[in-house]
Amino acid sequence: MLRLVGAHLGSLASRDLAARCRDGLEHSTTRWATRKRELTPESSSRWASSITRASHDQWALARRCQLAHLRFLEAGIAAITHRLSQPIGAKGSKKAPGGYRSRQEWHAKTRRLHVLTGQLERERADWQAGRVHIVRGGKQLARTRHHLAAAHLTESEWRQRWQAERWFLQTDGESGKRYGNETIRVTPDGEVSIKLPAPLAAYANAEHGRYVLAAKVRFAHRGQQWADRVQANRAVAYRIHLDVERGRWYLTASWQHPVTQAIPIAAALANGVIGVDMNADHLAAWRLDMHGNPIGHPRRFGYDLSGTAGHRDAQVRHALTRLLHWAQACGVRAIAVEDLDFTADKTREKHGRNKRFRQLISGMPTGRLRARLSSMAQATGIAIIAVDPAYTSKWGAQHWQKPLASNNRKTTRHDAAAVAIGRRAQQHPIRRRTAPPPHDQSDRMGHRTAQAGRRAAGREGTRHRTPDHAHDAPGPDAARTRETSAPNTVRGTPVQLTFTVQERCGNPGAVGGTTGCGRSSRTIHRAL
């Protein structure tokens, strides 16, 4: 029955999505209502609402992806144009790459520039016209049909996956209705019933055209929260999908959390903050007190981003769950993260032949981590503070990696970056002053360490080391404040200082003092 209902509603969803794509930018609420009225006789009013909303959301997602692709092409064209303008073999700087290495590479990049320019023109034309290209079921799975041997699939296996991805079995919830959803209803004891579409009403085994499934469901994750919402008749959205590899049906429940009231930054940082450094395979975190001092030991929450999309998403959620549980156990109400965005840096023209680095930044799920962390922290009441990522790794390693290391603990560069991120969220300077003199920590050998005020100019600059006893010597314009000590001679007797100066003749031919103008001496007497 689930296959039958999913196939029927999937055909309606494909037709509605095509109509939404044809409307483009001319879409309006009137057109939306028209599409819904066309689908209602073949399904139901609630099924039609879910289908039209899903089509609109899918079109909006494709529109955002199209804009991201436009920015990607523009960044690649800008990088190639800059490098082509440089002489061959010219070295680059930290902010801009240099020229290409050889004439052959320069010629190949010239051809690629024309290809990217053509793609950019086509994408811009589609963007201005409101045209998007969507494949229900996924473009990757559609292309796999032509490479079944490489995917280790038969045609029948691929067909099962293709059909399962194109089925439609999802509905939005309604507050005030029985158990929060009239179309797919799940009782507190796990009984599932579906409102059948009008053409399939003859297959109903319950009242009012409903079909009750023989199997019951159970939610292992947040089951108590779901039960509370169902018993209170609050809105819950459901989605039923088939896992072809396992041969199992799954039901996913989702609902919206109430909007959390924003709290002042001072209240969020009252109990300190946890600085988090995002990396390709782990999250490096360190807890800081309200004064910006690291507390305890650093923590690391790893994740594996290989495999399927579901596996990657599960790894990210598991790492963030452990991070939030640790923050709750410490009593911290704020987590500081970097506001990273590698949209313009993922193009292969940005870093040239550095393929490993491009793969590294492409594998960092910055957008997914930020979105997941924001949504998960909202339920726990923890504030998320996004800080500027400039120089956090560099200054963290320079000023915090060595002081925080000990015989029993090895501080990594990522741990030091987490400290820098937390201090920046607290509006403390990242850089540390030079340490006091090593002997007795007093002013005898140099100045003490002192933090300047926040508004002092150059407060984050490194203090230059003062030479020994330099602070005792008066400046060039300083007035003498005490008299000189009495001489050790008889009072009133001048002290005679004798200087012997040897002069050398400027004649290069003169040698020694035997002939010519050799060396001569004269004595200068000065009375004090």
C-alpha positions as CSV (number, residue, x, y, z in Angstrom):
1,M,0.0,0.0,0.0
2,L,2.9,2.4,0.8
3,R,4.4,1.7,-2.6
4,L,1.0,2.3,-4.3
5,V,0.3,5.6,-2.5
6,G,3.9,6.8,-2.9
7,A,4.0,6.1,-6.7
8,H,0.6,7.9,-7.2
9,L,1.6,11.0,-5.2
10,G,5.0,11.0,-6.7
11,S,3.6,11.4,-10.2
12,L,1.5,14.3,-9.0
13,A,4.6,15.9,-7.3
14,S,6.6,15.6,-10.6
15,R,3.8,17.2,-12.5
16,D,3.4,20.0,-10.0
17,L,7.2,20.7,-9.9
18,A,7.3,21.0,-13.6
19,A,4.5,23.5,-13.5
20,R,6.3,25.5,-10.8
21,C,9.5,25.6,-12.8
22,R,7.6,26.8,-15.9
23,D,6.1,29.7,-13.9
24,G,9.6,30.9,-12.9
25,L,9.7,34.4,-11.5
26,E,6.0,35.0,-12.5
27,H,4.8,32.8,-9.7
28,S,2.2,34.3,-7.3
29,T,-0.2,33.2,-4.6
30,T,-2.9,33.1,-7.2
31,R,-1.0,30.6,-9.3
32,W,-0.2,28.6,-6.2
33,A,-3.9,28.3,-5.3
34,T,-4.6,27.3,-8.9
35,R,-2.1,24.4,-8.8
36,K,-3.5,23.3,-5.5
37,R,-7.1,23.2,-6.9
38,E,-5.9,21.1,-9.8
39,L,-4.3,18.5,-7.5
40,T,-7.1,18.2,-4.9
41,P,-9.5,16.0,-7.0
42,E,-6.7,13.4,-7.6
43,S,-5.5,13.4,-4.0
44,S,-7.0,15.5,-1.2
45,S,-6.8,19.0,0.1
46,R,-4.0,18.3,2.6
47,W,-2.0,16.1,0.2
48,A,-2.2,18.9,-2.4
49,S,-1.0,21.5,0.1
50,S,2.0,19.3,1.0
51,I,2.9,18.7,-2.7
52,T,2.7,22.3,-3.7
53,R,4.7,23.4,-0.7
54,A,7.4,20.8,-1.4
55,S,7.6,21.9,-5.0
56,H,8.0,25.5,-4.0
57,D,10.7,24.6,-1.4
58,Q,12.6,22.5,-4.0
59,W,12.5,25.4,-6.5
60,A,13.8,27.8,-3.9
61,L,16.6,25.5,-3.0
62,A,17.6,25.1,-6.7
63,R,17.5,28.9,-7.0
64,R,20.0,29.3,-4.1
65,C,22.3,26.6,-5.6
66,Q,22.2,28.4,-8.9
67,L,23.3,31.6,-7.2
68,A,26.1,29.8,-5.4
69,H,27.3,28.3,-8.8
70,L,27.3,31.8,-10.3
71,R,29.6,33.1,-7.5
72,F,31.8,30.0,-8.0
73,L,32.2,30.8,-11.7
74,E,32.9,34.4,-11.1
75,A,35.6,33.6,-8.6
76,G,37.2,31.2,-11.0
77,I,37.2,33.7,-13.9
78,A,38.6,36.4,-11.7
79,A,41.5,34.1,-10.5
80,I,42.3,33.0,-14.1
81,T,42.2,36.6,-15.4
82,H,44.5,37.8,-12.7
83,R,47.0,35.0,-13.3
84,L,47.0,35.4,-17.0
85,S,47.8,39.1,-16.6
86,Q,51.0,38.2,-14.7
87,P,54.3,37.3,-16.4
88,I,55.0,33.6,-16.7
89,G,56.8,32.3,-13.6
90,A,56.0,35.4,-11.6
91,K,55.8,34.7,-7.8
92,G,52.6,35.5,-6.0
93,S,52.0,37.0,-2.6
94,K,49.8,36.0,0.4
95,K,46.8,37.8,-1.0
96,A,47.1,37.2,-4.7
97,P,48.6,34.3,-6.7
98,G,51.3,34.8,-9.2
99,G,51.7,33.9,-12.9
100,Y,51.5,30.4,-14.4
101,R,54.6,28.2,-14.4
102,S,54.9,27.5,-18.1
103,R,53.7,28.6,-21.5
104,Q,51.7,25.4,-21.9
105,E,49.8,25.9,-18.7
106,W,49.1,29.5,-19.7
107,H,47.6,28.4,-23.0
108,A,45.5,25.7,-21.3
109,K,44.1,28.2,-18.8
110,T,43.3,30.6,-21.6
111,R,41.1,27.9,-23.2
112,R,39.5,27.2,-19.8
113,L,38.7,30.9,-19.4
114,H,36.6,30.8,-22.5
115,V,34.8,27.7,-21.3
116,L,34.0,29.3,-17.9
117,T,32.9,32.5,-19.6
118,G,30.4,30.6,-21.7
119,Q,29.1,28.8,-18.7
120,L,28.7,32.0,-16.8
121,E,26.8,33.6,-19.6
122,R,24.3,30.7,-19.7
123,E,23.9,30.6,-15.9
124,R,23.3,34.4,-15.9
125,A,20.7,34.1,-18.6
126,D,18.9,31.3,-16.6
127,W,19.1,33.3,-13.4
128,Q,17.6,36.4,-15.0
129,A,14.9,34.4,-16.6
130,G,14.1,32.4,-13.5
131,R,14.9,29.0,-15.1
132,V,16.2,26.2,-12.8
133,H,17.1,22.6,-13.6
134,I,15.8,20.0,-11.2
135,V,15.9,16.2,-11.3
136,R,13.4,14.5,-9.0
137,G,15.3,11.6,-7.6
138,G,18.7,13.3,-7.9
139,K,21.0,14.1,-10.7
140,Q,23.7,11.7,-9.4
141,L,21.4,8.8,-9.3
142,A,20.2,9.6,-12.8
143,R,23.7,9.6,-14.2
144,T,24.4,6.3,-12.4
145,R,22.0,4.7,-14.9
146,H,24.7,5.0,-17.6
147,H,27.5,3.6,-15.4
148,L,25.9,0.6,-13.7
149,A,29.0,-1.5,-13.9
150,A,31.1,1.1,-12.0
151,A,28.3,1.4,-9.4
152,H,28.0,-2.4,-9.0
153,L,24.3,-2.3,-9.7
154,T,22.0,-4.1,-12.0
155,E,19.3,-2.4,-14.0
156,S,16.5,-3.7,-11.7
157,E,18.4,-2.6,-8.5
158,W,18.9,0.8,-10.0
159,R,15.2,1.0,-11.0
160,Q,14.2,0.2,-7.4
161,R,16.3,3.0,-6.0
162,W,15.1,5.5,-8.7
163,Q,11.5,4.8,-8.0
164,A,11.9,4.9,-4.2
165,E,13.6,8.4,-4.5
166,R,10.7,9.7,-6.7
167,W,7.9,8.6,-4.4
168,F,6.1,11.2,-2.3
169,L,5.0,10.4,1.2
170,Q,5.3,13.4,3.4
171,T,2.9,15.8,5.0
172,D,3.0,18.9,7.2
173,G,1.4,19.0,10.6
174,E,-1.5,21.0,11.9
175,S,-1.9,22.2,15.5
176,G,-5.3,21.5,17.0
177,K,-5.9,18.5,14.9
178,R,-6.0,15.0,16.4
179,Y,-2.4,13.9,17.2
180,G,-1.1,16.9,15.3
181,N,-1.5,15.5,11.8
182,E,-4.7,14.5,9.9
183,T,-3.0,13.0,6.8
184,I,-0.4,10.7,8.4
185,R,-1.6,10.1,11.9
186,V,0.6,8.4,14.6
187,T,-1.0,7.6,17.9
188,P,1.1,7.7,21.2
189,D,1.3,3.9,21.2
190,G,2.8,3.9,17.7
191,E,-0.1,3.0,15.4
192,V,0.2,4.6,11.9
193,S,-2.7,5.4,9.7
194,I,-2.7,7.2,6.3
195,K,-5.4,9.2,4.6
196,L,-5.6,7.6,1.1
197,P,-5.9,9.8,-2.0
198,A,-9.3,9.9,-3.7
199,P,-8.5,7.4,-6.5
200,L,-7.2,4.8,-3.9
201,A,-10.0,5.2,-1.4
202,A,-11.3,1.7,-2.2
203,Y,-8.3,0.2,-0.4
204,A,-9.2,1.7,2.9
205,N,-9.4,-0.6,5.9
206,A,-10.6,2.0,8.4
207,E,-13.2,4.7,8.6
208,H,-13.1,8.0,6.6
209,G,-10.9,6.5,3.8
210,R,-7.9,5.7,6.1
211,Y,-5.5,2.8,5.9
212,V,-4.0,1.5,9.1
213,L,-0.6,-0.1,8.8
214,A,0.0,-3.4,10.5
215,A,3.4,-2.4,11.9
216,K,3.9,0.1,14.7
217,V,6.6,2.7,15.1
218,R,8.9,3.6,17.9
219,F,11.1,6.7,18.2
220,A,14.3,6.0,20.0
221,H,15.6,9.6,19.7
222,R,13.5,12.3,21.5
223,G,10.6,9.9,21.8
224,Q,9.4,11.6,25.0
225,Q,9.3,15.0,23.3
226,W,7.4,13.6,20.4
227,A,4.9,11.9,22.7
228,D,4.3,15.1,24.6
229,R,3.5,17.0,21.4
230,V,1.2,14.2,20.1
231,Q,-0.8,14.1,23.3
232,A,-1.2,17.9,23.3
233,N,-2.3,17.8,19.6
234,R,0.5,20.0,18.5
235,A,1.7,20.0,14.8
236,V,4.1,17.2,13.8
237,A,5.3,16.7,10.2
238,Y,6.0,13.1,9.0
239,R,7.9,11.6,6.1
240,I,7.8,7.9,5.1
241,H,10.7,6.6,3.0
242,L,12.1,3.2,1.9
243,D,15.7,2.2,2.4
244,V,16.3,-0.1,-0.6
245,E,19.6,-1.5,0.7
246,R,18.1,-2.6,4.0
247,G,14.6,-3.3,2.7
248,R,13.1,-1.3,5.6
249,W,10.5,1.5,5.8
250,Y,11.3,4.4,8.0
251,L,9.1,7.2,9.4
252,T,10.7,10.5,10.3
253,A,8.9,13.0,12.6
254,S,9.9,16.7,12.8
255,W,8.5,19.8,14.4
256,Q,9.5,23.4,15.0
257,H,11.0,24.7,18.2
258,P,9.7,27.9,19.8
259,V,11.8,31.0,19.0
260,T,14.4,31.5,21.7
261,Q,14.6,34.9,23.2
262,A,17.9,36.6,22.4
263,I,20.0,37.3,25.5
264,P,22.6,40.1,25.9
265,I,26.1,39.2,25.1
266,A,27.2,40.1,28.7
267,A,24.8,37.6,30.2
268,A,25.8,34.9,27.7
269,L,29.5,35.3,28.6
270,A,28.9,35.5,32.4
271,N,30.0,31.9,33.0
272,G,32.8,31.9,30.4
273,V,32.8,30.7,26.9
274,I,33.9,27.6,24.9
275,G,36.0,28.4,21.8
276,V,35.6,25.9,19.0
277,D,38.0,25.6,16.0
278,M,36.5,23.8,13.0
279,N,38.7,21.4,11.1
280,A,38.2,18.8,8.3
281,D,38.0,15.8,10.7
282,H,37.4,17.2,14.2
283,L,36.3,20.0,16.4
284,A,38.9,21.4,18.8
285,A,37.3,23.1,21.8
286,W,38.7,24.7,25.0
287,R,36.8,26.3,27.9
288,L,37.7,29.8,29.0
289,D,36.6,31.7,32.1
290,M,35.1,35.2,32.1
291,H,38.6,36.7,32.1
292,G,39.8,34.8,29.0
293,N,42.0,32.2,30.8
294,P,41.8,28.6,29.6
295,I,40.4,26.2,32.1
296,G,41.0,22.5,32.3
297,H,42.1,20.4,29.3
298,P,41.2,20.9,25.7
299,R,38.6,18.6,24.2
300,R,38.4,17.1,20.7
301,F,35.2,15.9,19.0
302,G,36.0,13.9,15.9
303,Y,33.9,13.0,12.9
304,D,34.3,11.0,9.7
305,L,33.0,12.7,6.5
306,S,33.5,9.8,4.2
307,G,30.7,7.7,2.9
308,T,27.1,8.6,2.1
309,A,25.4,11.9,2.8
310,G,23.4,10.3,5.6
311,H,26.5,9.0,7.3
312,R,28.2,12.4,7.1
313,D,25.2,14.1,8.5
314,A,25.0,11.7,11.4
315,Q,28.7,12.1,12.2
316,V,28.3,15.9,12.3
317,R,25.2,15.6,14.6
318,H,27.0,13.2,16.9
319,A,30.0,15.5,17.3
320,L,27.8,18.6,18.0
321,T,25.7,16.6,20.5
322,R,28.8,15.7,22.5
323,L,29.9,19.4,22.3
324,L,26.6,20.7,23.6
325,H,26.5,18.0,26.4
326,W,29.9,19.1,27.6
327,A,28.9,22.8,27.5
328,Q,25.8,22.0,29.6
329,A,27.9,20.0,32.1
330,C,30.3,22.9,32.5
331,G,27.5,25.4,32.9
332,V,28.7,27.5,30.0
333,R,26.0,29.4,28.1
334,A,27.9,30.5,25.0
335,I,30.0,28.8,22.3
336,A,32.2,30.8,20.0
337,V,32.8,29.6,16.4
338,E,34.5,31.0,13.4
339,D,32.3,32.6,10.7
340,L,34.0,30.6,7.9
341,D,32.9,30.7,4.2
342,F,35.0,29.0,1.5
343,T,32.6,29.7,-1.3
344,A,35.1,31.7,-3.3
345,D,38.1,29.6,-2.2
346,K,36.9,26.2,-3.4
347,T,37.5,26.9,-7.0
348,R,40.6,25.1,-8.3
349,E,41.9,28.4,-9.8
350,K,42.3,29.9,-6.4
351,H,45.1,27.7,-5.2
352,G,46.5,26.4,-8.5
353,R,48.0,22.9,-8.3
354,N,47.6,22.6,-4.5
355,K,45.0,19.9,-4.9
356,R,45.4,18.5,-1.4
357,F,44.6,21.9,0.1
358,R,41.6,22.4,-2.1
359,Q,40.3,19.0,-1.1
360,L,40.8,20.0,2.5
361,I,38.8,23.1,2.5
362,S,36.1,21.5,0.3
363,G,35.7,18.7,2.8
364,M,35.1,21.1,5.7
365,P,31.4,21.2,6.3
366,T,31.3,24.8,7.5
367,G,27.8,25.5,6.4
368,R,26.4,22.3,7.7
369,L,28.1,22.6,11.0
370,R,27.0,26.2,11.5
371,A,23.3,25.4,10.6
372,R,23.3,22.2,12.7
373,L,24.9,23.9,15.7
374,S,22.5,26.8,15.6
375,S,19.4,24.7,15.5
376,M,20.7,22.2,18.1
377,A,21.9,24.9,20.5
378,Q,18.6,26.7,20.3
379,A,16.9,23.7,22.0
380,T,19.5,23.7,24.8
381,G,19.5,27.5,25.5
382,I,23.1,27.9,24.5
383,A,24.1,31.1,22.6
384,I,26.3,30.8,19.5
385,I,28.7,33.6,18.9
386,A,30.3,33.9,15.4
387,V,33.6,35.7,15.3
388,D,36.0,36.9,12.7
389,P,38.3,34.0,11.7
390,A,41.2,36.3,10.7
391,Y,44.6,35.2,12.2
392,T,43.0,33.0,14.9
393,S,45.2,30.0,14.0
394,K,48.3,32.1,13.5
395,W,48.1,34.2,16.6
396,G,46.8,31.2,18.7
397,A,49.9,29.2,17.8
398,Q,52.2,32.1,18.3
399,H,50.9,33.2,21.7
400,W,49.1,30.3,23.3
401,Q,50.5,27.0,22.0
402,K,53.8,27.0,23.9
403,P,52.6,28.5,27.2
404,L,49.7,26.0,27.4
405,A,52.0,22.9,26.7
406,S,53.4,20.9,29.6
407,N,55.1,17.6,30.2
408,N,51.8,15.8,30.4
409,R,49.9,17.7,27.8
410,K,50.8,18.5,24.2
411,T,48.9,21.5,22.9
412,T,48.2,21.4,19.2
413,R,47.8,24.4,16.9
414,H,44.0,23.7,16.7
415,D,43.7,23.9,20.5
416,A,45.5,27.2,20.6
417,A,43.2,28.5,17.9
418,A,40.2,27.5,20.0
419,V,41.6,29.7,22.8
420,A,42.1,32.6,20.4
421,I,38.5,32.2,19.1
422,G,37.1,32.3,22.7
423,R,39.1,35.4,23.6
424,R,38.0,37.2,20.5
425,A,34.4,36.4,21.4
426,Q,35.0,37.9,24.9
427,Q,36.5,41.0,23.2
428,H,39.9,40.3,24.8
429,P,43.1,40.8,22.8
430,I,44.4,37.5,21.4
431,R,48.1,38.4,21.7
432,R,49.9,38.0,24.9
433,R,52.6,40.2,26.4
434,T,56.1,39.1,26.7
435,A,56.9,37.2,29.9
436,P,58.6,38.9,32.9
437,P,62.4,38.5,33.4
438,P,63.2,34.9,34.3
439,H,65.4,35.4,37.4
440,D,63.4,37.0,40.1
441,Q,60.3,38.3,38.2
442,S,61.1,41.8,39.4
443,D,61.9,45.2,37.8
444,R,65.7,44.7,38.3
445,M,66.2,43.2,34.8
446,G,63.3,44.7,33.0
447,H,59.7,45.8,33.1
448,R,56.9,43.6,34.4
449,T,54.2,42.2,32.2
450,A,51.2,44.6,32.1
451,Q,48.1,44.4,30.0
452,A,47.2,47.7,28.4
453,G,43.6,49.0,28.3
454,R,41.3,47.9,25.5
455,R,41.4,51.4,23.9
456,A,45.1,51.9,24.2
457,A,46.7,52.1,20.8
458,G,48.9,49.1,19.9
459,R,47.8,47.1,22.9
460,E,48.2,43.8,21.0
461,G,51.7,44.6,20.0
462,T,54.6,42.7,21.4
463,R,56.7,44.6,23.9
464,H,60.3,44.7,22.9
465,R,62.8,43.4,25.5
466,T,64.5,46.1,27.5
467,P,68.3,45.8,27.9
468,D,69.9,45.2,31.3
469,H,69.9,48.4,33.5
470,A,68.6,50.4,30.6
471,H,65.8,51.9,32.7
472,D,68.3,53.3,35.2
473,A,70.1,55.5,32.6
474,P,68.5,58.9,32.1
475,G,67.3,60.0,28.7
476,P,69.2,62.4,26.5
477,D,67.0,65.4,27.5
478,A,66.5,64.4,31.1
479,A,67.7,66.8,33.8
480,R,70.2,65.5,36.4
481,T,68.4,65.2,39.8
482,R,71.4,64.6,42.1
483,E,74.9,65.8,42.4
484,T,78.0,63.8,41.5
485,S,79.8,62.0,44.2
486,A,82.9,63.7,45.8
487,P,86.2,62.8,44.1
488,N,88.6,60.5,45.9
489,T,91.5,63.1,45.6
490,V,92.6,66.0,47.7
491,R,89.9,68.7,47.9
492,G,90.6,71.5,45.3
493,T,93.3,69.5,43.4
494,P,92.4,69.1,39.8
495,V,92.5,65.7,38.3
496,Q,94.8,65.3,35.4
497,L,93.6,62.9,32.6
498,T,96.2,61.9,30.1
499,F,95.3,60.5,26.6
500,T,97.9,59.2,24.2
501,V,96.9,59.4,20.6
502,Q,98.8,57.8,17.8
503,E,98.7,59.4,14.4
504,R,99.5,57.6,11.1
505,C,100.8,59.4,8.1
506,G,98.6,59.4,5.1
507,N,101.5,58.5,2.8
508,P,100.8,54.9,1.6
509,G,104.5,54.4,0.9
510,A,105.6,55.1,4.4
511,V,106.4,52.0,6.4
512,G,107.4,51.9,10.1
513,G,109.1,54.8,11.8
514,T,112.6,54.5,10.3
515,T,112.2,56.6,7.2
516,G,109.6,58.9,5.8
517,C,106.5,59.7,7.8
518,G,105.8,56.7,10.0
519,R,103.9,56.9,13.3
520,S,103.9,59.8,15.7
521,S,102.4,60.2,19.1
522,R,101.1,63.2,21.0
523,T,99.9,63.6,24.5
524,I,96.7,65.5,25.5
525,H,96.4,66.8,29.1
526,R,92.9,67.7,30.4
527,A,92.1,69.1,33.8
528,L,88.8,68.4,35.5
